Amino acid sequence: MKGVSYLTDEVGQKKAVVIDLELLKHRENLADILEDIEDAVAIETRKDEESVD
């Protein structure tokens, strides 16, 4: 998402989120940003799980 960046550690693991404050001027953008962050966290926590066929 434009205006949202992730800080990673030495091995590429996402450790922090940087949000451009200009995006927060519009309340609808905040909901989108939070949803994207939740999705990224869910993906990261499930990346080692087996897939369901």
Protein Blocks (a to p, Z undefined) as FASTA:
>chain_A
ZZiacdddfkopafbdcddfklmmpmklmmmmmmmmmmmmmmmmmmmpccdZZ
